[in-house]
Structure formats: structure tokens, C-alpha cells
Amino acid sequence: MAKKRKSSKTQQRGSSNGRGQRAQSISNSLTNQRTYTISDYRLEKPAFQVRQVRVGDELQYEVTGDLSAPVPPIRDSKYLSKKQCIEIYRWMLLNRKMEQALENLYKQGKVVGGVYFGLGQEACSCASAYALTPDDWMAPMIRNQGSLLVRGFSARDVMMQYMAKAGSPTKGRDASSHFGDIQKRNVVAPTSTLGDLIPVLAGVALGARLQGRNLAVMTYIGDAGQSTGVTYEGVNFAAVQKLGLVLFVENNLWGYSTPCDLQFCVKDLAERAIAYGIPGVIVDGTDACQVYDAAHEACERARHRQGPTLIEAKMMRMKGHAIHDAADYVPKPLFEYWRKRDPVARFENYLVDVKKWLTSDENRALIADVDRELEADRNFAVESPMPTPESAAGGVYCEEGCHEIKPKYGMPKFRVTKSAAGTPKEKEAVVHLK
Amino acid sequence: MPQLTYLEAIRQGIWEEMERDPSVFCIGEDIGIYGGAFKVTDGFIGRFGPERVIDTPIAESAIVGAAFGAALTGMRPVAEFQFMDFIGCAFNQITNMVAKAHYRWGAPAPLVIRGPSGGNVHGGPFHSQNPEMYFVHTPGLKVVCPASAYDAKGLIKASIRDNNPVIFFEHKYLYRRIKEEVPAEDYTVPLSKARIARGGRDLSIITYAAMVYVALEAAEILAKEGIETEVIDLRTVSPLDREAIIGTVRKTNKVVLLHEDVRTGGIAGEIAAIINEEAFDDLDGPIVRITALDTPVPFSPPQEEYFLPKVSDVVREARRLKAY
């Protein structure tokens, strides 16, 4: 958690007596800056630079830094049991294999539009959402399809979204992870614009708090998306109102084709938390235990009305922006480095070889079970019908009787101050138009 | 019945809804202790407390986003914009997040976004605009523009009770210039229902908000010349009351469309298309548009007067149409 390590209240004013004095006082005020710490749960701290270099007639990206470091162990969770670890592992497998199935469906021409992948980010999606209770809320971004599975949607829901089927959660009206459920699963549907979910989730926490409940509300933003103005607006609002926002900043190193080095100057995006006045944490996004522990602690803060937490999860997007994008611009050594840190393989190794919580046979059985589930969901999705053309119409408005709207957690109980006057005095003379 | 200003009518409407329904709350800039830039929420924080009268940072996207999020939990937020000119700051939240929610994923968004719009107050290019058409063009939103104090109170109450996102444009020129008798008891004015502000048989003026008064003043002058003008106050600009529009055209056969918004892309173009599609044979003359210029709202009084439609414009065009 971010702590003020030392602070200086000295406010040096530039003297108008002479240039030398002024320069000195500016220099003093710079050296007396306050410093803060950011919690860092990682067992390794990769430091690479990606810059543009000219090769012949072309500009391309080049990575520099130590890419030969050994893969660190999984950090033991402070909170997760053996059973919970295996559950998270199963979600990650389902997430990974569902996306492999989607890629195949795309190649078979069964997907409408593109496919977005969370390859390399499964630990971040699944272990974060796993920290939520059923009453908490979550909103995914495009790569958090694993988070949707953990919240109770099935692989067939995601597949039917991509295939634009009548039975998809949006009945064919939107694609990919763009769906939600405010009744049971407490999931807000994302939009394609970035950062807009942050104030919305803050508003969910506000609405729940007005109804007497302090909930954790979790959403995600990328290293690229966090540049948007609404990101600042949303986190700042949540901070001021002490709302239980848990924001995962998924630093996957690439915003479509643009590397981090062209997007921001801070060393770690968790440093943004300092400026919001909230705690910031860094985790290895390929380590499910670190992700869960940070998420769990942030959710607990949220439920105890201690305000938002910003968690930066560092990892790499292991495919292009979407299926059409071969990611040729990513320097190959970066792929090699992060492939060794594959979150599913690392967690599998941790459970089977390090902890010995799963025997090889149990692991094989678990994988086969996930395959069976996906096969059934895939077949169901493929065979389900497309929507009728006419179903494009209607549903723009919530008509009479289509939804009963009432506070989800019970009617708020407010004290109304009787003494306050109902009608203020007119403050300006009334002038009739004529 | 007590006499209320347009502003006080809105204030009472929100106040009564907050008394009636604990799920209603207000969120916006300077609406708490200060009572809002125009004092619409004056006294609210004392009565309802800071939990339900929430002062925010200057962050319009956060205001709309938070209102939408709270609405997803079944609350009925009323979000104030200090000036509707600033609604562009929250455009994405309104048009992509809020407006599409019910169609895309079946999530109702019962929230109201309200604030002052309109010119004739020498507010210049950033405090005088009529930005309603951006939202009329967006499926999923309702757009309300009251003209009278009675309607302002009844419509704000109906907007708060509506299960859809409503953008409620309060004409700031009318805030303290209009005063009329408003019932003390609870009432609502239905959305998407126009009213006949003045009956007539010779020609119709279809308009809304502050221009209703320009039309009524012109109608007085025209009446002295024997031209009986019907004035239709749309009250809700989206979804439009098509029946009322077609009805008045069938009755008078000649129509003037009047609005304070700029000409290109204004609601007059849409209404003209509706008349063309559904009542073309009933027309005895061309559809006439009277609108503001296609410019930003200028600051200097002589320029702003030139920019805005005037009573003399309406009288001139009405005479011309009557003689057609």
C-alpha cells in the first residue's frame, strides 16, 4: 500500500531579489519533494525499454534489457487454500481453451467479426474475479473473458456472442465480452471506448452504499486505456467518495501496436495511485496467487469502506490486438521472455510439481473435463440459430412493464431534516416576458 | 394555487420526488451547500443530507457514469449539469454507455440529466447553446424541453419516474422570467405529449421551450390582423408527438417550424420530413423554417439578437405563408 515515507512541508518561494537565489530555491523545492512507496508483490522486476530504431528504410521496435532472467517461482498465497487454487487453475484452463476454440471457430468461418484474446493474461482475469463475492460487481474489458466465466457466464455465452447468435446474452445485438447481467451475476457490460466503466462501477458502489451496502466493484483498464480522461475522472471520483473500486491496470505492454514507452513516462502505472490519494500495488500478472492476494486485500478494503485500490498487473499480451493482427511489430525476444512466464503453465507446474496438490492423473482428468465442457458448449453454440432480421427492431426503450425498477439491496433509509425550509426566497425579481 | 417561477417549479418537482421516493438522489457540481449555479437545488442538502445531494469534482463523464452505475442498482439519480453547453464533456458516456444499455444488454437506465440551456442571456458561445439535437439523434434517450412552469414541474417529475435516460433541458432565459399558477398537489405531465399552447385555424407554429413565447407574442399580433394562429408546444423533442404534429397540419394546412437551435440538423428538418411523409396532401403551402443562424451563439447583444429568431421574423413569415 502506498505510504507517505517522508514529507516536507517547506514551501520555498522563489525570491525576486536575483536569479541565482531563485534558481537555488527552485532546486531546493525539487529536492525536498515528498516521496511515496508502492507495494510490490513481484518476485522479479523486469526492466526493458522498447524504442523505435531504423533498420534500412524501415522503423521498427527494438527491446533492450536483461531478457535472460530465470522464471521466478509462484509466490505462495496468503489466503488461498489448495481447493481454491485448483478452482482458479480450472478457470484459467477454461479461459485459455475457450479462446483456442474461438480461434478455430474463426478459422472455420463461424465467427462474425474478429476475436479478442486474453492469452497470457488468464491469471489476471480469473484470479482477480475469483476474489469477488456473489454480491460484488465486476465489469470486464475486452480481454477479460475469463472474468466473465468466473462470474457465472458459460463458454457458450461467449461463443454465441462471437457468432452473433439469437441465444447470445445480447440476443445478437453486441459482440465479444460486451454483455452483462444486473440481476444475478452483477456484471456491467463494457463498451468499446476505454475507461468509461470506471465511473460506472464507482456509481454501482455509490448506489449500493445508498442502500446500506459496502460492496467491492472491480473493473479493468489497460496500459493504453488508462491514458483516457475518463479514467482520471472515474478514479478521482471514487477516491473522493471513498467508493469500493478495485481497479486492475493491466499493463500488457502494448496498446494495439504502440508500446508503453510511447504511452506514459511513469516507471510503473501503479504510481498513478499516488496522485489519486489511494493505495497502489504492483503484481506479476502471470502469477495467479499474487493477483488473487492483491485483489482480495483491495476487495476487503472496499467492503470496509476504505476506498479504492489501484493494482497494476504486469504481463504481456501474447497475441495481436485481435485475430487479424499478427503482432509483427513486437520484438521476438519479448515474446520468448514472456512465453516462459505463461500463467497457465506456471500455475500448473506450481500445483503439480511444486505443491503436489494435483497428481498428473488428476491434472489430466481436470483438463479432459474442461475439454468436454467446451466441446458441449461449442456444439450447442454452433447449432443454435441466428436471430431473425426483424429482431433488430425494438427494445431501444424500457417500456412499461418490461423491467421492475427498485433498489436492489432494499429501499434506502434516509433521515429527512424537518427543520429545513421547503421553499427558498426568490433571489431575483420576476420579469414577465411581455 | 401558488404562483411559481419556472425555476421554482423544477426545484419543487425534484424536491417532491425526493420526498416521495428514497431512491431519488441528486449529483452534480456545486449543488450542495451552494445550491447549484442557478439555485435549483437550494436548500436540498439541508433537507436530504450530503448522501443524497452529492457535490462532485468537475468531471462530467464521472457524473454521468456514476449516475448510470447507481441506476443499475435501482436508484433514480438526477444529475445536474451546470450548463448544458458542457454536456459534450460527457458525450461518450451518454451516447455509448447509457443510451445503448437497454438495447444492447437489457439494462434499464432510469436517470435524469438536467441543466440550463438556451440563449438570449448574453452568455456567449459556451453558456447559451441548445445542444438537444445531439441526443435526439441518439436512439435510447428521451429529450425534454419544457416551456411553462406547470409543464416544467410535471415533466421533471415524469422524467424522474421514467425508466429511461431523460435529458432535461431547462431554458435559462425562462428560469425567473416565467411565473404562473402551479398546483400544490402531486401531478405529472406525460412525456412525448405536445400541448396546444394557443388554438387557431389559419396556420400552425410548431415550437418548444423559450420560442413558445415568441410564437405566442407573434400570434397576438397576427390575431389583430385576423390571422388565427395555432401554437403547438412540443414539450418533448424526442420521441416526438407525431400525432400532434400531423393533427395541427390537418387542421390549419399551413405550418411554420420555429426553434432557437441552429438551422442545420435542428428538429424543424425532422418535423418537415414527418409532415412530408404523413400529411403532404394536407399542406396548402410550403413548410417554413424559422431558426437561429448556423453559427455559434455570439456574445454581444446586437449580434445575439440578430442570431436568435424574433417575433418580427415569425409575424413576417406567417403573413407570407397566409397569403400563399
Interface residues (C-beta under 8 A of the other chain):
Chain A: P169 T170 R173 D174 H178 F179 G180 D181 I182 V188 A189 T191 S192 T193 D196 L197 I198 P199 V200 L201 A202 G203 V204 A205 L206 G207 A208 L210 Q211 V217 G229 V230 Y232 E233 G234 N236 F237 V240 Q241 G395 V396 Y397 C398 C402 H403 I405 K406 P407 K408 Y409 M411 P412 K413 F414 R415 V416 T417 S419 A420 A421 G422 T423 P424 E426 K427 E428 A429 V430 V431 H432 L433 K434
Chain B: T5 E8 R11 Q12 W15 E19 P22 S23 F25 G35 K39 D42 G43 G46 R47 F48 G49 E51 R52 I54 T56 P57 A59 E60 S61 A62 I63 V64 G65 A66 A67 F68 G69 A70 A71 L72 T73 G74 M75 R76 P77 N92 Q93 N96 M97 K100 A101 H102 Y103 R104 W105 G106 A107 P108 A109 P110 P139 G140 K142 N163 N164 R176 R177 I178 K179 Y213 E217
